[in-house]
């Protein structure tokens, strides 16, 4: 057993049926010569296969044969130099996360798989090693070309690598038994439903604009317009490029706060913010669609800003201020009372006993070529949450 397969097996993270694939496919074949490795404390450091010194070949070997996520591209390829860029935009995913998502695909061998987000090509090789017919799509043409070379060098030249927009799928290769998505999704593209056979699965990292965290979502496709399924595990993947979270560039009137509606929070900031994969923020996002938060700490306390995009009635904004020595205050303006929505969502979750995320799920309904309705639910698809997006 290879060292990586052994590490996964020892940690209980090597799913049944995938042993041979993880033993056969050498991750190092797919790792580029320059990668950035999280140092465990403060940031990323470069490991360069062709360099000497502390961050040279030995560091690269440890990274390539290790079990950590490796950043392989910054800033959509516009980054140069040895220091990290501003935003990681492609990576060699952590093998443990790869293994969990592959397990959710429920592969038995021989399935026709569409992969969205080729990256280095490593996961496509694992699928091919399991006996799947694989079509994989990468939005970055240079990354797609390199992945194609990696796959051929590793012995998987039959994997079809497409340079293009993964949200459009690849109808020529369908219908698919499985759609495996390696970029985080905020709105499920209708093409994935249309190109998956009834009874097939879509496995994707899904989340809301309220939090950067995602959960693997396993959708069973009922027909070309409908799919539904639960959230399973927390994951961290880079967002599909046109679905990245953005704060509005709108400049609000200087006096917007003077005319805003006032409210007194009955919860603490610690109630609704926490560790990245604590359920509270994810569940709030399920209840409060289209809301982007920004947590700002200053010497006087913490302000939670909330922005809601224009949905036809105008933009909404709110801020709740918390600090020692004064009573929390909230003000909100626009057609939505965003702070009230967030606070109410917390109370619903808290009153239900703070259920874990895997007790929730998602139903997706496509209408036309671009529009989707996503309806979160609790415990069963019949118990939809009050808000939709």
C-alpha positions as CSV (number, residue, x, y, z in Angstrom):
1,X,0.0,0.0,0.0
2,X,1.4,3.4,-0.9
3,X,2.1,5.9,1.9
4,X,-0.9,8.1,1.0
5,X,-3.3,5.2,0.9
6,X,-1.9,4.0,4.2
7,X,-2.3,7.4,5.8
8,X,-6.0,7.4,4.7
9,X,-6.5,3.8,5.8
10,X,-4.9,4.4,9.3
11,X,-7.2,7.5,9.7
12,X,-10.3,5.5,8.7
13,X,-10.7,7.7,5.7
14,X,-10.0,5.2,2.8
15,X,-13.5,4.2,1.6
16,X,-14.3,0.6,0.8
17,X,-13.8,-0.2,-2.9
18,X,-11.3,2.7,-3.4
19,X,-8.2,1.0,-2.0
20,X,-6.8,-0.1,-5.4
21,X,-7.4,3.3,-6.9
22,X,-5.6,5.2,-4.2
23,X,-2.8,2.7,-4.2
24,X,-2.4,2.8,-8.0
25,X,-2.7,6.6,-8.7
26,X,0.4,8.5,-7.6
27,X,-0.7,12.0,-6.5
28,X,2.8,13.3,-7.1
29,X,2.5,12.8,-10.8
30,X,-0.3,15.5,-10.8
31,X,1.4,18.0,-8.5
32,X,3.0,20.9,-10.4
33,X,6.6,21.9,-9.7
34,X,5.6,24.9,-7.7
35,X,2.9,24.7,-5.0
36,X,2.1,26.6,-1.8
37,X,1.7,24.7,1.4
38,X,-0.2,25.9,4.5
39,X,2.4,26.3,7.3
40,X,-0.1,25.5,10.1
41,X,0.0,28.9,11.7
42,X,0.1,32.1,9.6
43,X,0.0,31.4,5.9
44,X,1.3,29.6,2.8
45,X,4.9,28.9,1.8
46,X,6.2,27.9,-1.6
47,X,7.6,24.5,-2.2
48,X,9.6,24.4,-5.5
49,X,10.6,21.1,-7.0
50,X,13.5,22.7,-8.9
51,X,14.9,24.8,-6.1
52,X,17.3,24.1,-3.3
53,X,17.1,25.0,0.4
54,X,14.4,24.6,2.9
55,X,11.6,25.2,0.4
56,X,13.1,23.2,-2.5
57,X,12.9,19.6,-3.7
58,X,12.6,18.0,-0.2
59,X,9.8,20.3,0.7
60,X,8.1,19.6,-2.6
61,X,8.4,15.8,-2.1
62,X,6.8,16.0,1.4
63,X,4.0,18.1,0.0
64,X,3.4,16.0,-3.1
65,X,3.3,12.7,-1.2
66,X,1.5,14.2,1.8
67,X,-2.1,14.5,2.8
68,X,-2.5,18.3,2.8
69,X,-4.3,20.6,0.4
70,X,-1.8,22.4,-1.9
71,X,-2.5,25.7,-3.7
72,X,-1.5,25.4,-7.3
73,X,-2.8,28.7,-8.7
74,X,-3.5,32.2,-7.3
75,X,-5.7,34.9,-8.7
76,X,-6.9,33.0,-11.7
77,X,-3.4,32.6,-13.0
78,X,-2.4,36.3,-13.0
79,X,-0.1,35.8,-10.0
80,X,3.7,35.8,-10.3
81,X,6.5,35.4,-7.8
82,X,7.2,33.3,-4.8
83,X,4.9,34.9,-2.3
84,X,1.3,33.8,-2.0
85,X,-1.2,35.8,-4.1
86,X,-4.4,37.3,-2.9
87,X,-6.9,34.5,-3.7
88,X,-6.3,30.8,-4.2
89,X,-8.1,29.7,-7.4
90,X,-6.9,26.2,-8.0
91,X,-5.5,23.4,-5.8
92,X,-4.6,19.8,-5.3
93,X,-7.4,19.0,-2.8
94,X,-6.7,17.3,0.5
95,X,-6.9,13.5,-0.2
96,X,-9.1,12.9,2.8
97,X,-11.7,15.3,1.3
98,X,-11.4,13.7,-2.1
99,X,-12.0,10.3,-0.6
100,X,-15.1,11.4,1.3
101,X,-16.7,12.9,-1.8
102,X,-15.8,9.9,-3.9
103,X,-17.4,7.7,-1.3
104,X,-20.6,9.8,-1.6
105,X,-20.7,9.0,-5.4
106,X,-21.6,5.4,-4.6
107,X,-19.4,4.1,-7.4
108,X,-19.5,0.4,-8.3
109,X,-17.5,0.5,-11.5
110,X,-18.4,1.3,-15.1
111,X,-20.3,4.5,-14.4
112,X,-20.3,7.4,-16.9
113,X,-19.0,10.3,-14.8
114,X,-19.0,14.0,-15.5
115,X,-16.4,15.8,-13.4
116,X,-16.6,19.6,-13.0
117,X,-13.3,21.2,-12.0
118,X,-10.4,19.1,-13.4
119,X,-7.7,20.9,-11.5
120,X,-4.6,18.8,-11.7
121,X,-6.5,15.7,-13.0
122,X,-5.8,13.6,-9.9
123,X,-9.4,12.9,-9.0
124,X,-10.3,12.1,-12.6
125,X,-7.5,9.6,-12.5
126,X,-8.9,8.0,-9.4
127,X,-12.3,7.7,-11.1
128,X,-10.7,6.1,-14.1
129,X,-8.8,3.7,-12.0
130,X,-12.1,2.6,-10.4
131,X,-13.3,1.7,-13.9
132,X,-15.4,4.8,-14.7
133,X,-15.7,6.5,-18.0
134,X,-14.7,10.1,-17.2
135,X,-15.3,13.4,-18.9
136,X,-13.8,16.3,-16.9
137,X,-14.2,20.0,-17.5
138,X,-11.8,22.8,-16.5
139,X,-12.5,26.5,-17.0
140,X,-8.8,27.4,-17.2
141,X,-7.5,26.3,-20.6
142,X,-3.9,26.1,-19.4
143,X,-4.8,24.0,-16.4
144,X,-6.9,21.7,-18.7
145,X,-3.9,21.2,-21.0
146,X,-1.6,20.3,-18.1
147,X,-4.2,18.0,-16.6
148,X,-4.5,16.2,-20.0
149,X,-0.7,15.7,-20.0
150,X,-0.7,14.5,-16.4
151,X,-3.4,12.0,-17.1
152,X,-1.6,10.6,-20.1
153,X,1.6,10.3,-18.2
154,X,-0.1,8.5,-15.3
155,X,-1.6,6.0,-17.8
156,X,-5.2,7.4,-18.2
157,X,-5.2,8.9,-21.7
158,X,-8.8,7.9,-22.3
159,X,-10.1,10.5,-19.8
160,X,-11.8,13.2,-21.9
161,X,-10.6,16.6,-20.7
162,X,-12.6,19.6,-21.9
163,X,-11.5,23.3,-21.5
164,X,-14.7,25.2,-20.9
165,X,-17.4,26.3,-18.5
166,X,-18.3,23.4,-16.2
167,X,-21.7,25.0,-15.4
168,X,-22.7,24.1,-19.0
169,X,-21.7,20.5,-18.6
170,X,-20.9,18.5,-21.7
171,X,-24.0,17.1,-23.3
172,X,-22.1,15.1,-26.0
173,X,-20.8,12.8,-23.3
174,X,-24.1,12.2,-21.5
175,X,-26.3,11.1,-20.1
176,X,-24.2,10.7,-17.0
177,X,-24.7,8.4,-14.1
178,X,-22.8,10.7,-11.8
179,X,-21.8,14.4,-11.7
180,X,-18.8,15.0,-9.5
181,X,-18.2,18.7,-8.7
182,X,-14.9,19.9,-7.2
183,X,-15.7,23.6,-7.0
184,X,-18.1,25.1,-4.5
185,X,-21.5,25.9,-5.8
186,X,-24.0,28.5,-4.7
187,X,-26.6,28.0,-7.5
188,X,-26.9,24.6,-9.1
189,X,-26.7,24.8,-12.9
190,X,-29.7,23.3,-14.7
191,X,-27.4,21.6,-17.2
192,X,-26.2,19.2,-14.5
193,X,-29.8,18.0,-13.9
194,X,-30.5,17.8,-17.7
195,X,-27.4,15.7,-18.4
196,X,-27.8,13.2,-15.5
197,X,-30.0,10.2,-16.0
198,X,-33.0,9.7,-13.6
199,X,-31.7,8.0,-10.5
200,X,-28.2,9.4,-11.0
201,X,-26.3,11.4,-8.4
202,X,-24.9,14.9,-8.3
203,X,-22.3,15.3,-5.6
204,X,-21.1,18.8,-5.0
205,X,-19.8,21.2,-2.3
206,X,-22.8,23.6,-1.8
207,X,-23.3,26.6,0.4
208,X,-24.9,30.0,0.7
209,X,-23.5,33.5,0.4
210,X,-23.8,33.9,4.1
211,X,-20.7,31.8,4.9
212,X,-17.6,30.6,3.2
213,X,-18.0,27.1,4.5
214,X,-19.6,24.4,2.3
215,X,-21.1,21.0,2.8
216,X,-21.1,18.1,0.5
217,X,-24.5,17.8,-1.0
218,X,-25.7,14.5,-2.5
219,X,-28.6,15.1,-4.9
220,X,-30.6,12.2,-6.4
221,X,-31.8,13.3,-9.8
222,X,-35.5,12.5,-10.3
223,X,-35.8,13.9,-13.8
224,X,-34.2,16.6,-15.9
225,X,-35.7,19.4,-13.8
226,X,-35.8,18.0,-10.2
227,X,-33.2,16.6,-7.7
228,X,-33.1,16.4,-4.0
229,X,-30.8,15.1,-1.2
230,X,-29.0,15.7,2.1
231,X,-25.9,17.5,3.2
232,X,-23.3,15.0,4.4
233,X,-19.8,16.4,5.3
234,X,-18.1,19.8,5.8
235,X,-15.7,20.6,3.0
236,X,-13.6,23.5,1.8
237,X,-13.4,24.1,-2.0
238,X,-12.8,27.1,-4.1
239,X,-15.9,28.7,-5.5
240,X,-17.1,28.4,-9.1
241,X,-15.7,31.6,-10.6
242,X,-19.0,33.3,-11.4
243,X,-20.4,32.4,-8.0
244,X,-17.8,33.9,-5.7
245,X,-19.2,35.9,-2.8
246,X,-18.9,39.7,-3.4
247,X,-19.9,42.7,-1.3
248,X,-21.9,45.2,-3.3
249,X,-20.0,48.2,-4.8
250,X,-23.1,50.3,-4.1
251,X,-22.5,53.5,-2.2
252,X,-25.3,54.0,0.2
253,X,-26.5,57.5,1.1
254,X,-24.7,59.1,3.9
255,X,-27.9,59.5,5.9
256,X,-29.2,55.9,5.4
257,X,-28.7,55.1,9.0
258,X,-30.6,58.1,10.2
259,X,-33.7,56.8,8.4
260,X,-33.1,53.1,9.1
261,X,-35.4,51.0,11.3
262,X,-34.0,50.3,14.7
263,X,-34.0,47.1,16.6
264,X,-32.6,45.7,19.8
265,X,-30.9,42.3,19.4
266,X,-31.9,39.7,21.9
267,X,-28.9,37.4,21.1
268,X,-25.1,37.8,21.4
269,X,-22.7,38.0,18.6
270,X,-21.1,34.8,19.9
271,X,-24.4,33.0,19.3
272,X,-24.3,33.5,15.6
273,X,-20.6,33.4,14.7
274,X,-18.2,30.7,15.5
275,X,-15.7,28.2,14.0
276,X,-15.8,27.8,10.2
277,X,-17.7,24.4,10.3
278,X,-20.0,25.0,13.2
279,X,-23.6,24.6,12.0
280,X,-25.1,27.9,13.1
281,X,-23.8,30.1,10.3
282,X,-24.5,27.5,7.6
283,X,-28.1,27.0,8.9
284,X,-28.7,30.8,9.1
285,X,-27.6,31.0,5.5
286,X,-30.3,28.4,4.6
287,X,-32.9,30.6,6.1
288,X,-31.6,34.0,4.9
289,X,-31.1,33.8,1.2
290,X,-28.8,36.2,-0.7
291,X,-27.4,37.8,2.4
292,X,-23.7,38.5,2.6
293,X,-22.2,39.3,6.1
294,X,-19.1,41.1,7.1
295,X,-17.8,40.9,10.7
296,X,-15.8,44.0,11.6
297,X,-13.9,44.2,14.9
298,X,-12.8,47.5,16.3
299,X,-11.6,48.8,19.7
300,X,-15.2,49.3,20.9
301,X,-16.6,45.9,20.0
302,X,-17.9,43.9,17.0
303,X,-20.1,45.1,14.2
304,X,-22.0,42.6,12.0
305,X,-22.8,44.1,8.6
306,X,-25.4,42.4,6.4
307,X,-25.9,43.2,2.7
308,X,-28.8,41.8,0.6
309,X,-28.6,42.2,-3.2
310,X,-31.3,43.8,-5.2
311,X,-34.0,41.3,-6.0
312,X,-36.2,43.7,-7.8
313,X,-37.3,45.7,-4.8
314,X,-34.0,47.3,-4.1
315,X,-30.9,46.6,-2.0
316,X,-31.0,46.0,1.8
317,X,-28.4,46.7,4.5
318,X,-28.2,46.2,8.2
319,X,-25.6,46.5,11.0
320,X,-25.8,45.1,14.5
321,X,-23.3,46.5,17.0
322,X,-22.1,44.5,20.0
323,X,-19.6,45.7,22.7
324,X,-18.7,45.8,26.3
325,X,-20.4,48.5,28.2
326,X,-23.4,49.2,26.0
327,X,-26.6,47.5,24.9
328,X,-26.4,45.9,21.5
329,X,-28.2,47.8,18.8
330,X,-29.2,47.0,15.2
331,X,-30.4,49.2,12.4
332,X,-31.7,48.0,9.0
333,X,-32.8,49.6,5.8
334,X,-34.2,48.5,2.4
335,X,-37.0,46.2,1.6
336,X,-35.7,43.4,3.8
337,X,-35.1,43.4,7.6
338,X,-31.9,41.4,7.3
339,X,-31.0,41.5,11.0
340,X,-34.5,40.4,11.9
341,X,-34.2,37.5,9.4
342,X,-30.8,36.4,10.9
343,X,-32.0,36.6,14.5
344,X,-35.2,34.7,13.7
345,X,-33.2,32.0,11.9
346,X,-31.0,31.6,15.0
347,X,-34.0,31.2,17.2
348,X,-35.6,28.6,14.9
349,X,-32.4,26.6,14.9
350,X,-31.9,27.0,18.7
351,X,-35.5,26.1,19.5
352,X,-35.2,22.9,17.5
353,X,-32.3,21.8,19.7
354,X,-29.4,23.1,17.5
355,X,-29.6,20.2,15.0
356,X,-26.5,19.3,13.0
357,X,-26.2,20.2,9.3
358,X,-26.6,16.6,8.1
359,X,-30.2,16.8,9.2
360,X,-30.9,19.3,6.5
361,X,-31.0,18.9,2.8
362,X,-31.7,20.6,-0.5
363,X,-34.3,20.3,-3.3
364,X,-33.4,21.8,-6.7
365,X,-35.9,22.6,-9.4
366,X,-34.8,24.0,-12.7
367,X,-36.9,26.3,-14.8
368,X,-35.5,27.2,-18.2
369,X,-31.8,27.1,-19.1
370,X,-30.4,29.4,-16.4
371,X,-32.9,29.7,-13.5
372,X,-33.0,27.3,-10.6
373,X,-35.0,27.3,-7.4
374,X,-33.2,25.8,-4.4
375,X,-35.4,24.9,-1.4
376,X,-33.6,23.9,1.8
377,X,-35.4,21.5,4.1
378,X,-35.2,19.9,7.5
379,X,-35.1,16.2,8.0
380,X,-37.4,15.5,4.9
381,X,-38.0,17.3,1.7
382,X,-41.6,17.8,2.8
383,X,-40.4,20.1,5.6
384,X,-39.1,23.1,3.7
385,X,-37.6,26.0,5.5
386,X,-39.5,29.3,5.5
387,X,-37.3,31.1,3.1
388,X,-36.2,30.1,-0.4
389,X,-33.5,31.1,-2.9
